[in-house]
C-alpha cells in the first residue's frame, strides 16, 4: 500500500470551505448604464460599484484603469488549483477575458459594450498558489465600429510572463468614442 492509499482523501481534515458573496449584477448594470466605460471601470476599481460576480468567485480585483488598458490582480489560492497543484488554465482565461474586455470598455461611451468573439491563449509557464500576486493586463490594439482587437498578458509575482492572449470582441450598442483608434 502506498502512502497515498493509506490516507482517507475524503477525511474532514482535508476538507476546505470557501464562501463567496456577491451583489446581484442586474442593479449594478443599471447603475452603470449612464456612465462611460472608463467611469464605470474606475467606479468598480474604487469600490463605488461592486465588481462582477465572477471577480468575487475567482478572487481578482481591478488594480489599474487607463484608457485602453486594464490590470487585474489575483492573490492565487488553493481553490483555483487542479489535481497536479497548478492553477487551472481557466483562471488565466477568465482574468484575461475580463481584463481585455474591460480595456475596450474604457474607450466606450455610456450604453455601449462589447462581447468576446474569440479568445486565444498561449500558456508559457505554469502558475500556482505559490506564484505570488498574479497580474493580468489587457490592452486595446484596435477599437472598431463592429469589431475590436485586444492583447493580454498574465505575469506571476516576479513579473515573469506566464500567459499571452489575443482576443476579438464584437461591439454592441452605439458608436465608439473614437472609431478605429489604434492604441
N, C-alpha and C positions, 0 to 999 in steps of 0.2 A: 504494500500500500504506500502510495506517495504522500508527501506532506499535504498536498492539495486535497487528496482524497480523504484525509483524516480530519479536515476542517468542515464543519457544518456551514456551508455557504449561505444558508437561509437563517442563520442564527441572528437573534435580535441584536447581538453585539456588532454585527456587520451591517445592520440596517441604518440607512441615513434618511433624514426627512428634510424637505425644503418646502417652505410655504411661500407662495408668490401672491402678492396683491397688486391689483392694477385698477385704473379708472376706466369706466366704460368709454370706449372710443368714440361713440356717436356724439355725445355732448361736447367732447373735446374738439372733434372735427367741426362742429357748428361754431364753437368759439373762435376757431382759427380761420373760418371762412372769409371774414373781411380783411384778414391780414395778408400782406405779400408773403411769398415763401420765406424770404430771409427774416422777416419779422416773426413768423411762426417758428422757424428753427431757433432763433435767439430766445424766444419765449420758452421753448422746451429746454434749451440749454440752461437758462436762468431759473427754471422751476416755476414760471408763471403759467405754463401749460404742462400738464402731465405728459410723460413720454408714452409712446405706444405700448400696448401690452407685450409685444414681442421683446422690446428692450427690457422690460421688467422680468420676463421669463428667463431670458438668457443672462441678464445682469449687466448690460452695457449702458453707457451714457454718452451724450454728446459733449465733447470737450472743446471743439473749435468750430466756429461758424464764420466763414468768409464767403464773399460772393464767388460762387463756382467751386467751393471747396468745403468739405466737412471732415472732421476727425472724430471717430467714436473710440471710446476706450472701454476695456474689459479687464477686470481682475479675474483671471481664469479660475475655475473651481472644479472640483471632482465630479460634480453632477453633469458636466459637459464632456467628460471623458468616455471613450469607448472601452471595450474589454481589454485592449492592449495598453491602456494607460495614456493614450493620446487624446487631445481634443478632437471630437468628431468633426469631420470636414464641413458639416452643415453649419457649424458655429461660424467659421470664416465666411461661408456663403451668406449667412444671414447678416453678419456685420457689413460685408461689402455691398450687398444688395441695398441695405439701408443707407450706408454712407454715400454710395453713388447716386441713389435716388434723391436723397436729401440735398446733395450738392446741386443737382438740377433745380430742386425747389428754391434754392437761394437766389436763382436768377429769374423766377417767375412772379407775375403779378397775382393779386388775390384771385381766387376762383379758377386757377389753372393748376394742373398737376401732371404727373406722368406715371406710367406703369411699365414694369420691366417686360421687354420683349425677349431678350436673351441675356444670359449671364455666362461668361466663360472664365473659369478659374484655373490657374496653374499653381499647384502646390509645390513649393520649393524646399521646405523644411518642416518637420513636424512641430506641433505646439502641444503643450501640456499644462497642467495646473502649476507647474514649476517654471513656466516661461516668463514670469513677470508680467507687468502690465502690457496688455496687447493693444496696439492701436490699429485702427482701420481707417485709411484715408480714401476719400472719394473725390475725384476731380472731374469737372466738365471738360471734355475735349472739343465738342461741337454742340451748340444749342441750336436746334432747328424748329421749324414750324410744326412738322409732323413727327420727326424722329430726332432724338438727341443721343449723343455718344459720350461715354464716361470711361474712366480708368480708375483702378483702385489698387491699394497696397495694404497688406497686413504685415505688421512688424512685431517682433517679440519685444520683451522688456529691455533687451540690449540694443535694439534698433536694427536687428537682422531681418532682412526681407524673408517672409515665410510664404506669402501667397501674393500672386499678381492676378489682376482680373480686368476684363473689359466687359462692357455691357451696352446694350442698345435699349432705349426707352421710347415708348410711344407717348406722344404729347396729347393731353386731354384738356378740353376747355378752351379759353381764349387764346390770344396771340402771345408769344413770348415777349418779355420786356424789350429785348434786343434780339431780333430774329437772326439766326445763322451766325451768332457771335462765337468766334473761336476763343478759347481760353487757354 
